[in-house]
């Protein structure tokens, strides 16, 4: 059995002696180098089984030595232990990033080093050729520096490609624009007649194949490239539909060119195959080994950009579809609100509801019970958006059904409370329910935690609350909701609202508040209702000054007109 060889690369003779002594207990030969250039020369001439590599050495440091050795097919399999006094986390990261197999801080009383060396020496080192046939290679300093320069040039070239592709990731483009940009970049790096990419749409069974032709290609080349790309998904049962798109160039239907050269790279996005990218040409041997390596690197980087663009495109499409659905829901919800005044002869009514989102959780409604009674409801569901809107629709339906059985506001309120309590979403709702009686000049009402409505007296120029309230709907299943009665005379105005009105915020996070609202009502109550409503909305808009609002705004004004 061949004796293993360990190369110690360190500029300190003392360290070399100490390491040689430690290794004397292991079945191996020891050779040493005092600088980086000498270490690389010994690697080519002696082909050691393990390298103990210092970082701070003259002529070439350990990072550079490691990078050069790991880049060469003849030496890349040799295990390298970076043995150094540099103990910063950043040093360890960079050492392992250059290709070192282990990174150990020098501590000659630590058994970890000798255990690691022993473990590595017991492993079989992969050979580039059989040991008996391996020829020792002499390498000059000039050859070494030339190799280092070539490596730096290659890495700079690859880094430039990577940076250019990463720049695409920072630009917001739609999916097809991103693909076109990737192929335009590849056409500046490599020469090809046809570029193609297959992409499996996320959460879909559709496979899309995009072609980019710098100039023109034959129909036969297109079909050959398509077959090559489809073969990558031959074992993917989810693929059912294949669509073809052309990004650039012309298909020459008269040409009989065939695809005689191609290189292909699988696209991996988020640890999952999302497609393949292919370059093709009608000339044999068009792509060299360097071309294929460049394409491999570009394909790996492009996969991330393409995957991000694919997801961005999908999300944009889903967002657009969702917005369309929300607009439809907004229109439907608007139609659910009352459109006409059923007792126009006796009452003036103005109402508006402005959702903070496309759909909201504010609710108002009114129904004629007979020729002289009007039921008025207003409420606010906890939360916003679709869940709140669904609760609002549920309450509207339940209220209509309950009105077929009774017009007692207490009974109706208790029934609605039980309904909300049994909802799986565990939402709550403030709710005001009142019946205006034209003949009796009264409003009989129950309030479940809603903002107290205002009663503005046309006769006495006063503003009072319709006080008294119980818990919101959905808190306690068997809560009692007692009715109250308030006089409602000719020219009086009832003002109902949700908390989005008084909780409107400006840029300084200041609330619009009750005092501003009350001042507005007292200043303008002698105007017609639409003027009062518009004045309130204008004042709130000026107060908020384009500050986005988080809550829906709803108000209902009712005025009793003399018979």
C-alpha positions as CSV (number, residue, x, y, z in Angstrom):
1,X,0.0,0.0,0.0
2,X,1.3,3.4,-1.0
3,X,2.5,5.7,1.8
4,X,0.4,8.9,2.1
5,X,2.1,12.3,1.7
6,X,1.2,15.4,3.6
7,X,2.4,18.9,2.4
8,X,2.9,21.5,5.0
9,X,2.8,25.0,3.5
10,X,4.0,27.5,6.1
11,X,6.7,30.2,6.2
12,X,7.5,29.5,9.8
13,X,10.2,26.8,10.3
14,X,9.1,26.4,13.9
15,X,5.5,25.6,12.8
16,X,6.8,23.2,10.2
17,X,8.9,21.4,12.8
18,X,6.0,21.2,15.3
19,X,3.6,19.9,12.7
20,X,6.1,17.4,11.4
21,X,6.6,16.1,14.9
22,X,2.8,15.8,15.4
23,X,2.5,13.9,12.1
24,X,5.3,11.4,13.1
25,X,2.6,9.3,14.9
26,X,0.7,8.9,11.6
27,X,1.7,6.6,8.7
28,X,2.6,9.4,6.2
29,X,5.5,11.2,4.6
30,X,5.9,14.9,5.2
31,X,7.1,17.5,2.7
32,X,7.1,21.3,3.2
33,X,7.0,24.6,1.4
34,X,7.9,28.0,2.8
35,X,5.8,30.1,0.4
36,X,2.7,29.9,-1.8
37,X,4.5,29.5,-5.1
38,X,6.7,26.6,-3.8
39,X,3.6,24.9,-2.4
40,X,1.9,24.9,-5.8
41,X,5.0,23.6,-7.5
42,X,5.1,20.7,-5.0
43,X,1.5,19.9,-5.5
44,X,2.1,19.4,-9.3
45,X,5.4,17.5,-8.8
46,X,4.6,15.4,-5.7
47,X,0.8,15.3,-5.8
48,X,0.3,15.1,-2.0
49,X,-2.7,13.4,-0.3
50,X,-3.3,16.3,2.0
51,X,-2.2,20.0,2.3
52,X,-1.9,21.9,5.6
53,X,-2.0,25.4,4.3
54,X,-1.1,28.6,6.1
55,X,-2.8,31.9,5.0
56,X,-0.2,34.5,5.6
57,X,2.8,33.4,3.4
58,X,5.1,35.3,1.0
59,X,4.8,35.4,-2.8
60,X,1.3,34.0,-2.7
61,X,-1.1,33.8,0.2
62,X,-3.1,30.7,1.3
63,X,-6.4,32.0,-0.2
64,X,-4.8,32.4,-3.7
65,X,-3.1,29.0,-3.4
66,X,-6.3,27.3,-2.5
67,X,-8.3,29.0,-5.3
68,X,-5.7,28.0,-7.9
69,X,-5.4,24.4,-6.8
70,X,-9.2,23.9,-6.6
71,X,-9.6,25.3,-10.1
72,X,-7.3,22.8,-11.7
73,X,-8.6,19.3,-12.6
74,X,-5.2,17.8,-11.7
75,X,-5.2,19.2,-8.1
76,X,-8.9,20.0,-7.2
77,X,-9.4,16.6,-5.4
78,X,-6.5,17.2,-3.0
79,X,-8.0,17.9,0.5
80,X,-6.8,21.2,2.0
81,X,-6.9,22.1,5.7
82,X,-6.3,25.8,6.2
83,X,-4.2,26.0,9.4
84,X,-3.9,29.6,10.5
85,X,-3.8,32.0,13.4
86,X,-6.5,34.1,11.7
87,X,-9.5,33.4,13.9
88,X,-12.1,35.9,12.7
89,X,-15.4,34.6,11.4
90,X,-14.9,36.5,8.1
91,X,-11.5,34.7,7.7
92,X,-13.1,31.4,8.1
93,X,-15.9,32.3,5.7
94,X,-13.4,33.4,3.0
95,X,-11.2,30.4,3.5
96,X,-14.0,27.9,3.0
97,X,-15.3,30.0,0.1
98,X,-12.0,29.6,-1.8
99,X,-12.4,25.8,-1.6
100,X,-10.7,24.7,1.6
101,X,-12.1,21.4,3.1
102,X,-11.4,22.4,6.7
103,X,-10.5,25.6,8.5
104,X,-8.7,25.2,11.8
105,X,-7.2,27.9,14.0
106,X,-3.7,27.0,15.2
107,X,-3.7,25.4,18.6
108,X,-1.0,22.7,19.0
109,X,-2.5,21.4,22.3
110,X,-5.8,20.6,20.6
111,X,-6.4,17.0,19.5
112,X,-8.9,18.2,16.8
113,X,-6.1,18.9,14.3
114,X,-4.5,15.4,14.5
115,X,-7.9,13.7,14.5
116,X,-9.0,15.6,11.4
117,X,-5.7,14.8,9.6
118,X,-6.0,11.1,10.5
119,X,-9.6,11.0,9.3
120,X,-8.7,12.5,5.9
121,X,-5.7,10.3,5.4
122,X,-7.8,7.2,5.9
123,X,-10.0,8.3,2.9
124,X,-9.2,7.2,-0.6
125,X,-8.2,10.2,-2.7
126,X,-9.9,10.3,-6.1
127,X,-7.3,10.2,-8.8
128,X,-7.3,11.9,-12.2
129,X,-5.4,8.9,-13.5
130,X,-4.4,5.5,-12.1
131,X,-1.6,5.9,-9.5
132,X,0.8,3.7,-11.4
133,X,0.5,5.7,-14.6
134,X,0.5,9.2,-12.9
135,X,3.3,11.3,-14.2
136,X,4.9,13.9,-12.0
137,X,4.7,17.3,-13.6
138,X,7.3,20.1,-13.2
139,X,5.9,23.6,-13.2
140,X,7.8,26.9,-13.5
141,X,7.1,30.1,-11.7
142,X,6.2,31.7,-15.0
143,X,3.7,28.9,-15.7
144,X,2.3,29.4,-12.3
145,X,1.8,33.1,-12.6
146,X,0.4,32.7,-16.1
147,X,-2.1,30.2,-14.7
148,X,-3.0,32.6,-11.9
149,X,-3.6,35.4,-14.4
150,X,-5.8,33.2,-16.5
151,X,-7.8,32.2,-13.5
152,X,-8.3,35.8,-12.5
153,X,-9.3,36.8,-16.1
154,X,-11.8,33.9,-16.1
155,X,-13.2,34.8,-12.8
156,X,-13.5,38.4,-13.7
157,X,-15.3,37.4,-17.0
158,X,-17.7,35.1,-15.1
159,X,-18.3,37.8,-12.4
160,X,-19.1,40.4,-15.1
161,X,-21.7,38.0,-16.6
162,X,-23.1,37.3,-13.2
163,X,-23.3,41.0,-12.4
164,X,-25.0,41.8,-15.7
165,X,-27.6,39.2,-15.1
166,X,-28.1,40.3,-11.5
167,X,-28.8,43.8,-12.8
168,X,-31.8,42.4,-14.7
169,X,-33.1,41.1,-11.3
170,X,-33.1,44.6,-10.0
171,X,-35.2,46.0,-12.9
172,X,-38.9,45.5,-12.9
173,X,-40.0,44.1,-16.2
174,X,-42.8,41.8,-17.3
175,X,-41.9,38.2,-17.9
176,X,-41.4,38.4,-21.7
177,X,-39.3,41.6,-21.4
178,X,-37.1,39.8,-18.9
179,X,-36.6,36.8,-21.2
180,X,-35.7,39.1,-24.1
181,X,-33.2,40.9,-21.9
182,X,-31.6,37.6,-20.9
183,X,-31.2,36.5,-24.5
184,X,-29.9,39.9,-25.6
185,X,-27.2,39.6,-23.0
186,X,-26.4,36.1,-24.1
187,X,-26.1,37.3,-27.7
188,X,-23.4,39.7,-26.7
189,X,-21.5,37.0,-25.0
190,X,-22.0,34.0,-27.3
191,X,-22.8,33.5,-31.0
192,X,-26.0,31.5,-31.7
193,X,-28.8,31.4,-34.3
194,X,-31.5,30.3,-32.0
195,X,-32.3,30.8,-28.3
196,X,-35.2,29.0,-26.6
197,X,-36.5,28.6,-23.1
198,X,-39.2,26.4,-21.6
199,X,-40.9,27.6,-18.5
200,X,-43.5,25.8,-16.4
201,X,-46.0,28.3,-15.2
202,X,-46.2,28.3,-11.4
203,X,-49.3,26.4,-10.0
204,X,-50.2,25.4,-13.6
205,X,-50.0,22.5,-16.0
206,X,-49.1,24.8,-18.9
207,X,-45.6,24.7,-20.4
208,X,-44.6,27.7,-22.4
209,X,-41.7,27.7,-24.9
210,X,-40.3,31.1,-25.9
211,X,-38.0,31.5,-28.9
212,X,-35.5,34.3,-29.4
213,X,-33.8,34.5,-32.9
214,X,-31.1,37.2,-33.1
215,X,-31.7,37.2,-36.9
216,X,-33.5,34.2,-38.5
217,X,-33.7,30.5,-38.1
218,X,-35.4,27.7,-40.1
219,X,-38.7,26.1,-39.2
220,X,-36.9,22.8,-38.8
221,X,-34.5,24.2,-36.2
222,X,-37.4,25.5,-34.3
223,X,-39.1,22.1,-34.2
224,X,-35.8,20.4,-33.2
225,X,-35.2,22.8,-30.4
226,X,-38.8,22.3,-29.2
227,X,-38.4,18.5,-29.1
228,X,-35.2,18.9,-27.0
229,X,-36.9,21.1,-24.5
230,X,-40.0,18.9,-24.3
231,X,-37.8,15.9,-23.6
232,X,-36.8,17.5,-20.3
233,X,-40.5,17.3,-19.2
234,X,-41.3,13.9,-20.6
235,X,-41.5,12.5,-17.1
236,X,-43.5,15.3,-15.7
237,X,-47.2,14.2,-15.8
238,X,-48.4,17.6,-14.7
239,X,-47.6,19.1,-18.1
240,X,-50.7,18.9,-20.3
241,X,-50.6,22.1,-22.4
242,X,-47.7,23.4,-24.5
243,X,-47.8,27.0,-25.9
244,X,-45.2,28.5,-28.2
245,X,-44.2,32.2,-28.3
246,X,-41.7,34.2,-30.3
247,X,-39.8,37.1,-28.6
248,X,-37.6,38.3,-31.5
249,X,-36.5,37.4,-35.0
250,X,-37.9,35.7,-38.1
251,X,-38.7,32.1,-39.0
252,X,-37.3,31.4,-42.5
253,X,-39.7,29.0,-44.0
254,X,-37.6,28.5,-47.2
255,X,-34.4,27.5,-45.4
256,X,-33.5,23.8,-44.8
257,X,-31.0,24.5,-42.0
258,X,-30.9,21.9,-39.3
259,X,-29.9,22.2,-35.6
260,X,-26.4,20.7,-35.6
261,X,-25.0,22.3,-32.4
262,X,-26.7,23.2,-29.2
263,X,-26.0,23.6,-25.5
264,X,-28.7,23.3,-22.8
265,X,-29.0,24.2,-19.1
266,X,-31.8,23.2,-16.7
267,X,-33.3,26.2,-14.8
268,X,-33.7,25.6,-11.1
269,X,-35.8,28.1,-9.1
270,X,-36.3,27.6,-5.4
271,X,-34.8,24.1,-5.5
272,X,-37.3,23.1,-8.1
273,X,-37.0,22.6,-11.9
274,X,-38.9,25.4,-13.7
275,X,-37.7,24.8,-17.2
276,X,-34.7,24.7,-19.5
277,X,-32.7,27.2,-21.6
278,X,-31.1,26.3,-24.9
279,X,-28.9,27.9,-27.5
280,X,-28.6,26.4,-31.0
281,X,-26.8,26.8,-34.3
282,X,-26.9,25.2,-37.7
283,X,-23.1,24.9,-37.8
284,X,-21.3,21.9,-36.3
285,X,-19.1,22.3,-33.3
286,X,-20.3,25.9,-32.8
287,X,-19.9,25.8,-29.0
288,X,-16.5,25.2,-27.4
289,X,-16.0,23.9,-23.9
290,X,-15.4,27.5,-22.7
291,X,-18.7,28.5,-24.4
292,X,-20.6,25.7,-22.6
293,X,-19.0,26.7,-19.3
294,X,-19.9,30.3,-19.8
295,X,-23.5,29.3,-20.8
296,X,-23.8,27.1,-17.7
297,X,-22.8,29.9,-15.4
298,X,-25.1,32.3,-17.2
299,X,-27.9,29.8,-17.1
300,X,-27.6,29.3,-13.4
301,X,-27.8,33.0,-12.7
302,X,-30.5,33.6,-15.2
303,X,-32.7,30.9,-13.6
304,X,-33.0,33.1,-10.5
305,X,-34.0,36.2,-12.6
306,X,-36.4,34.2,-14.7
307,X,-38.0,32.5,-11.7
308,X,-38.5,35.9,-10.0
309,X,-39.9,37.4,-13.2
310,X,-42.2,34.3,-13.5
311,X,-43.5,34.8,-10.0
312,X,-43.8,38.5,-10.4
313,X,-45.8,38.0,-13.6
314,X,-48.1,35.4,-12.0
315,X,-48.6,37.7,-8.9
316,X,-49.4,40.7,-11.2
317,X,-52.0,38.6,-13.1
318,X,-53.5,37.3,-9.8
319,X,-53.5,40.8,-8.4
320,X,-55.3,42.1,-11.5
321,X,-57.9,39.3,-11.4
322,X,-58.4,40.0,-7.7
323,X,-58.9,43.7,-8.3
324,X,-61.5,42.9,-10.9
325,X,-63.3,40.6,-8.5
326,X,-63.1,43.3,-5.8
327,X,-64.5,45.9,-8.1
328,X,-67.4,43.6,-8.9
329,X,-67.9,43.0,-5.2
330,X,-67.8,46.7,-4.6
331,X,-70.5,47.2,-7.3
332,X,-72.6,44.4,-5.8
333,X,-72.2,45.8,-2.3
334,X,-73.2,49.3,-3.5
335,X,-76.4,47.8,-5.0
336,X,-77.2,46.2,-1.7
337,X,-77.6,49.6,-0.1
338,X,-81.0,51.4,-0.4
339,X,-81.3,53.4,-3.6
340,X,-84.7,55.2,-3.0
341,X,-86.5,57.0,-0.2
342,X,-89.6,54.9,0.5
343,X,-91.3,57.7,2.6
344,X,-90.2,60.7,0.5
345,X,-93.5,62.5,1.3
346,X,-92.6,62.8,5.0
347,X,-88.9,62.3,5.3
348,X,-85.8,63.7,3.6
349,X,-82.9,61.2,3.5
350,X,-79.3,61.5,2.4
351,X,-76.8,58.7,2.9
352,X,-73.3,57.7,1.8
353,X,-70.8,55.0,2.5
354,X,-67.1,55.2,1.6
355,X,-65.2,51.9,2.1
356,X,-61.5,52.1,3.1
357,X,-60.9,49.2,0.7
358,X,-62.8,48.0,-2.4
359,X,-65.4,46.4,-0.1
360,X,-66.1,47.4,3.5
361,X,-67.8,46.4,6.7
362,X,-70.0,49.4,7.2
363,X,-73.7,48.9,6.7
364,X,-76.8,51.0,6.5
365,X,-80.3,50.3,5.4
366,X,-83.9,51.5,5.7
367,X,-87.2,49.8,5.0
368,X,-90.8,51.0,5.0
369,X,-92.9,49.0,7.5
370,X,-96.1,50.7,6.4
371,X,-97.2,54.1,5.1
372,X,-96.0,56.0,8.3
373,X,-93.1,53.9,9.7
374,X,-89.5,53.6,8.5
375,X,-87.0,51.1,9.9
376,X,-83.4,52.5,9.9
377,X,-80.3,50.3,10.5
378,X,-76.6,51.2,10.6
379,X,-73.7,49.1,11.7
380,X,-69.9,48.5,11.6
381,X,-68.4,45.0,11.4
382,X,-65.0,44.5,13.1
383,X,-62.2,44.2,10.5
384,X,-62.4,45.3,6.9
385,X,-62.4,43.9,3.4
386,X,-64.1,40.8,2.2
387,X,-64.8,39.1,5.6
388,X,-66.5,42.2,6.9
389,X,-68.5,42.6,3.7
390,X,-69.7,39.1,3.9
391,X,-70.9,39.7,7.5
392,X,-72.6,42.9,6.3
393,X,-74.5,40.9,3.6
394,X,-75.5,38.2,6.2
395,X,-76.9,40.8,8.6
396,X,-78.9,42.5,5.7
397,X,-80.5,39.2,4.7
398,X,-81.2,38.2,8.3
399,X,-82.8,41.5,9.0
400,X,-85.1,41.3,6.0
401,X,-86.2,37.8,7.1
402,X,-86.8,38.8,10.7
403,X,-88.9,41.8,9.6
404,X,-91.4,39.3,8.1
405,X,-92.0,38.0,11.6
406,X,-91.8,41.1,13.9
407,X,-91.2,44.8,13.9
408,X,-90.1,44.8,17.6
409,X,-86.6,46.3,17.6
410,X,-85.7,44.4,20.8
411,X,-86.6,41.0,19.4
412,X,-84.9,41.7,16.1
413,X,-81.7,42.8,17.9
414,X,-81.6,39.7,20.1
415,X,-82.1,37.5,17.1
416,X,-79.3,39.2,15.1
417,X,-77.0,38.9,18.2
418,X,-77.5,35.2,18.3
419,X,-76.7,34.9,14.6
420,X,-73.4,36.9,15.0
421,X,-72.4,34.9,18.1
422,X,-72.6,31.6,16.2
423,X,-70.5,32.8,13.2
424,X,-67.3,30.7,12.9
425,X,-65.3,33.9,12.2
426,X,-66.0,35.3,15.7
427,X,-66.5,38.8,14.4
428,X,-68.3,41.5,16.3
429,X,-70.6,44.3,15.0
430,X,-71.8,47.6,16.4
431,X,-75.4,48.0,15.3
432,X,-78.1,50.6,15.7
433,X,-81.7,49.8,14.9
434,X,-84.6,52.3,15.0
435,X,-88.2,52.8,13.8
436,X,-89.3,56.3,12.9
437,X,-93.0,56.8,13.4
438,X,-94.3,59.7,11.4
439,X,-97.7,59.8,13.2
440,X,-96.3,59.5,16.7
441,X,-93.3,61.9,16.0
442,X,-91.0,59.4,17.7
443,X,-88.0,57.1,17.0
444,X,-87.9,53.8,18.9
445,X,-84.5,52.3,19.0
446,X,-82.0,49.8,20.3
447,X,-78.2,50.4,20.2
448,X,-75.6,47.5,20.3
449,X,-72.4,49.4,21.0
450,X,-72.7,51.8,18.1
451,X,-71.8,55.5,18.1
452,X,-74.6,57.6,19.6
453,X,-76.6,59.2,16.8
454,X,-77.2,63.0,17.0
455,X,-80.6,64.6,17.2
456,X,-80.6,68.2,16.0
457,X,-83.7,70.2,17.1
458,X,-84.9,72.6,14.4
459,X,-87.1,74.3,17.0
460,X,-84.6,74.8,19.8
461,X,-81.3,74.9,17.9
462,X,-79.9,72.2,20.1
463,X,-77.8,69.0,19.5
464,X,-78.4,65.9,21.7
465,X,-77.4,62.3,21.7
466,X,-79.7,59.3,21.4
467,X,-78.1,57.8,24.5
468,X,-78.1,54.3,25.9
469,X,-76.3,51.4,24.5
470,X,-75.8,47.6,25.1
471,X,-72.9,45.4,24.1
472,X,-72.1,45.0,20.3
473,X,-73.6,42.0,18.5
474,X,-71.5,38.9,18.9
475,X,-70.2,39.4,22.5
476,X,-72.8,37.6,24.7
477,X,-75.3,35.2,23.1
478,X,-78.2,36.0,25.4
479,X,-77.7,39.7,26.0
480,X,-80.9,41.8,26.4
481,X,-81.4,44.8,24.2
482,X,-83.9,47.2,25.6
483,X,-85.7,49.7,23.4
484,X,-85.8,53.5,24.0
485,X,-88.1,56.1,22.6
486,X,-87.1,59.7,21.6
487,X,-89.3,62.5,20.2
488,X,-88.6,63.3,16.5
489,X,-90.4,66.5,15.5
490,X,-90.9,68.4,12.3
491,X,-87.6,69.9,10.9
492,X,-85.5,67.8,13.4
493,X,-82.5,66.1,11.9
494,X,-81.2,62.6,12.9
495,X,-77.5,62.1,12.1
496,X,-76.2,58.5,12.1
497,X,-72.6,57.7,11.4
498,X,-69.8,55.1,11.9
499,X,-66.6,55.6,13.7
500,X,-64.6,56.2,10.5
501,X,-66.0,59.7,10.6
502,X,-64.8,60.8,14.0
503,X,-61.6,58.6,13.8
504,X,-60.4,60.0,10.5
505,X,-56.7,60.8,10.9
506,X,-54.5,63.6,9.5
507,X,-50.7,63.3,8.8
508,X,-50.0,64.1,12.5
509,X,-52.2,61.2,13.5
510,X,-54.7,63.6,15.0
511,X,-58.3,62.4,15.1
512,X,-61.1,64.4,13.4
513,X,-63.1,63.9,16.6
514,X,-66.5,64.7,18.0
515,X,-66.0,68.5,18.6
516,X,-65.3,69.2,14.9
517,X,-68.3,67.1,13.8
518,X,-70.7,68.8,16.3
519,X,-69.5,72.2,15.3
520,X,-70.2,71.4,11.6
521,X,-73.7,70.0,12.4
522,X,-74.6,73.1,14.4
523,X,-73.2,75.5,11.8
524,X,-75.0,74.0,8.8
525,X,-78.1,72.2,10.1
526,X,-80.4,74.8,8.5
527,X,-79.1,73.9,5.0
528,X,-80.6,71.0,3.1
529,X,-79.3,67.5,3.9
530,X,-77.1,67.1,0.8
531,X,-75.3,70.4,1.6
532,X,-74.7,69.2,5.2
533,X,-73.3,65.9,4.0
534,X,-71.0,67.4,1.4
535,X,-69.7,70.0,3.9
536,X,-68.8,67.2,6.3
537,X,-67.0,65.2,3.6
538,X,-65.2,68.3,2.4
539,X,-64.0,69.2,5.9
540,X,-62.8,65.7,6.6
541,X,-60.9,65.6,3.3
542,X,-59.2,68.9,4.0
543,X,-58.4,67.7,7.6
544,X,-56.9,64.4,6.4
545,X,-55.1,66.0,3.4
546,X,-54.7,62.7,1.4
547,X,-53.6,60.7,4.4
548,X,-54.7,57.1,3.8
549,X,-57.6,56.0,6.0
550,X,-57.9,52.6,7.6
551,X,-61.7,52.7,8.3
552,X,-64.8,52.9,6.3
553,X,-66.9,56.2,6.5
554,X,-70.7,56.0,6.6
555,X,-73.3,58.6,7.4
556,X,-77.1,58.8,7.1
557,X,-79.1,62.1,7.6
558,X,-82.9,62.0,8.0
559,X,-85.1,65.1,8.4
560,X,-88.8,65.1,9.2
561,X,-90.7,67.4,7.0
562,X,-94.0,69.0,8.0
563,X,-97.1,67.4,6.5
